Amino acid sequence: MKTLSLLIAVVISTTAFAQDDDLATLRKLNATFIHNFVTNDTASHNRIIHKDFVYISSSGKVVPRDVYMKNWAHGFDPKVYKY
């Protein structure tokens, strides 16, 4: 019984650490995404966007990765987006 309790405790703590790592990774990725947008940094953005990425607009239009990346280079307008 003690072994089972210890095993459960290890699994729970390992899961908690994994979730913390995942959250830290997502926070870093989100910060990079926002920075890339605000600075129009297509080189950095290109590194974090999957090669098979497609953008689906709110109207349902499917935009392939290459078109999305071309549009990204000029997407931020400080007059439109307050940062």
Backbone torsions as a table, in degrees:
resi	resn	phi	psi	omega
1	MET	NA	-40.6	179.1
2	LYS	-63.9	-37.8	179.6
3	THR	-64.7	-42.4	178.7
4	LEU	-63.6	-42.7	178.8
5	SER	-63.0	-41.3	178.6
6	LEU	-64.9	-42.2	179.3
7	LEU	-62.0	-44.1	178.6
8	ILE	-62.5	-42.2	179.3
9	ALA	-63.1	-41.0	178.9
10	VAL	-65.1	-44.1	179.9
11	VAL	-62.6	-43.9	-179.5
12	ILE	-64.2	-45.0	-178.4
13	SER	-69.0	-36.2	177.8
14	THR	-64.6	-42.0	178.3
15	THR	-62.7	-41.9	179.5
16	ALA	-62.8	-42.8	178.0
17	PHE	-64.9	-40.3	179.4
18	ALA	-63.0	-40.8	179.1
19	GLN	-65.4	-39.0	177.3
20	ASP	-63.1	-42.0	177.8
21	ASP	-62.9	-43.4	179.1
22	ASP	-62.6	-42.9	180.0
23	LEU	-64.2	-42.5	177.9
24	ALA	-63.0	-40.5	178.3
25	THR	-63.3	-45.1	179.2
26	LEU	-64.8	-39.0	178.3
27	ARG	-63.5	-42.9	179.4
28	LYS	-65.0	-43.3	178.8
29	LEU	-62.9	-42.5	178.8
30	ASN	-63.4	-42.9	178.5
31	ALA	-62.4	-40.8	178.0
32	THR	-64.1	-43.9	179.3
33	PHE	-57.9	-47.9	-179.2
34	ILE	-65.2	-45.1	178.2
35	HIS	-58.6	-45.5	179.4
36	ASN	-58.9	-41.4	-178.9
37	PHE	-65.8	-48.3	-175.9
38	VAL	-66.4	-33.5	-177.9
39	THR	-99.7	1.8	-176.2
40	ASN	52.9	40.2	-177.8
41	ASP	-84.8	86.6	-176.5
42	THR	-71.0	-30.5	179.5
43	ALA	-63.5	-47.4	178.5
44	SER	-66.9	-41.9	-179.0
45	HIS	-64.0	-38.1	178.2
46	ASN	-59.0	-34.0	-179.6
47	ARG	-71.6	-26.5	-176.5
48	ILE	-100.0	-8.7	-179.9
49	ILE	-96.9	124.3	-176.6
50	HIS	-57.8	147.2	-177.8
51	LYS	-62.2	-25.0	-179.9
52	ASP	-100.4	12.9	-178.2
53	PHE	-60.0	139.7	167.7
54	VAL	-132.8	143.9	177.4
55	TYR	-100.3	133.3	175.9
56	ILE	-116.5	115.7	-176.4
57	SER	-71.8	170.3	179.3
58	SER	-65.1	-20.2	176.8
59	SER	-89.4	-3.3	178.7
60	GLY	96.5	0.0	179.1
61	LYS	-69.5	131.7	179.1
62	VAL	-94.7	124.4	-178.3
63	VAL	-116.5	121.1	179.3
64	PRO	-67.5	160.3	-175.0
65	ARG	-54.6	-45.7	-175.8
66	ASP	-63.0	-39.2	177.8
67	VAL	-69.8	-42.9	177.4
68	TYR	-56.5	-46.2	-178.3
69	MET	-66.4	-37.5	177.2
70	LYS	-64.7	-42.6	178.7
71	ASN	-67.4	-33.8	-178.3
72	TRP	-59.8	-37.7	-175.5
73	ALA	-58.8	-21.6	-177.3
74	HIS	-129.7	23.0	-173.1
75	GLY	-80.3	-26.2	-175.4
76	PHE	-90.8	126.5	175.6
77	ASP	-127.9	111.3	-176.9
78	PRO	-62.5	-15.6	175.7
79	LYS	-76.2	-25.5	-179.3
80	VAL	-94.5	-45.0	-177.5
81	TYR	-104.4	121.5	177.9
82	LYS	-87.9	118.6	-177.3
83	TYR	-125.7	NA	NA
